[in-house]
Amino acid sequence: MNMPADQASTNEIFVGRQAIFDEKLEIFAYELLFRDGQVNAASVVDGNHATSQVIINAFLEMGVEQIVQQHCAFINLTREFLLGEIPFPLPPGKIVLEVLEDVVVDDALVESVKRLKEEGFKIALDDFILDDKNHVLIPFADIIKIDLMAMTQQELAQQVMALEKYDVELLAEKIETKQEFELCKQLGFKYFQGYYFCKPDIVSGKQLPPNKLALLEMIATLQDPECRFDELESIISKDVAMSYKLLRIINSSFYGLSQKVESIQKALVVLGLQSLRNWMTVIGLSQIENKPQELITISLTRAKMCELLAPELGCDKNSSFTIGLFSMLDVLMDQPLNELLTQLPLAEEVTEALLEYNGALGNLLKIVVAYEKGDWKELEKIATCSPSSLRTSFLDSLAWSDEITSQMK
């Protein structure tokens, strides 16, 4: 990683997560993405063993509950882990153990998977393509993950037909388009994973519906440096639900106030004008219908992680929060980001960071997005902060965003 030598560590742990949705686009689980800073180093003789050890360390150090909250956790396992050569420290609960596609299937593996199943773990077969060897694992599987990029639509349909006689649930991964999502629903998949859910569904020439247009106009007013508190108070007072959510957030455990905040006037004193604008924007975005709630969680996590990393990268904290918050605006609005930003009174460096990843703010956003996706190779090229800073800020941002979104329901 591109960082000072004295910041590097041989036992640093990277951890990211990717959402798995159900048919209603509600979160079913998170797949956890790990990497040890030393896995690619020449000194590591057994990469599988090292990776497995990192997973154990990650859970012992960070706690799986902190990363996935009340949802299930999908964890990729190596052969050594499956065979029990490295003990697994977690109880079954909501853990889904993924058998990777490159694990050699033999009698020892089958017996080990059977044992884990009997212990109460859920089993998922990753990147599964039915063949003469791996079919013996299906009786012990709860979920089969199928990679859409590994086959044609015809081959996908054939795989689904071949698996219909088994008592398993199907998960489609690497969904990139709305058409693929709809196809998989028609074929009977129950769970869905991929970057499509974090991409805008843009139709050329489509205009914003009235409710989204009104929201964009409100956001523009909130972001205007000339906007006065009396104008903000007027906007809030017109929406009882927004007022209620704002006061819930301010009185949440993350602020830890000794006295309850019961008015918007007091909220201004506690938060300050810029923070109040940010919260109004967040609450407004959370009210968009027909979008997964996870998009708001991602936006909040990015915003907070950008804010936390800002001092280390020499960036303004308020601007850093803004770029993270607005990085999903095109997804939420289903409009090109460049068109949306022309309607917002944002500073030039903020706009350039969002559109082109330019400048220090742009590099900060690029780092945060790469970490979120588990793109460790990209991080090695661009990150100028320490792995411990990335990990800590990510985990703190997850905890913060999960708490905040719970107050907006």
Secondary structure, DSSP 8 states (H G I E B T S, - for coil): --S-GGG--TT-EEEEEEEEE-TTS-EEEEEEEEEETTTTSTT-S-HHHHHHHHHHHHHHHH-HHHHHTTSEEEEEE-HHHHTTSS---S-STTEEEEE-TTS--SHHHHHHHHHHHHTT-EEEETT----TTGGGGGGG-SEEEEEGGGS-HHHHHHHHHHHTTSS-EEEEES--SHHHHHHHHHHT--EE-SGGGGS----TT----HHHHHHHHHHHHHH-TT--HHHHHHHHHT-HHHHHHHHHHHTSTTT--SS---SHHHHHHHH-HHHHHHHHHHHHHHT-SSS-HHHHHHHHHHHHHHHHHGGGGT--HHHHHHHHHHTTHHHHHTS-HHHHHTTS---HHHHHHHHH--HHHHHHHHHHHHHHHT-HHHHHHH--S-HHHHHHHHHHHHHHHHHHHHHT-
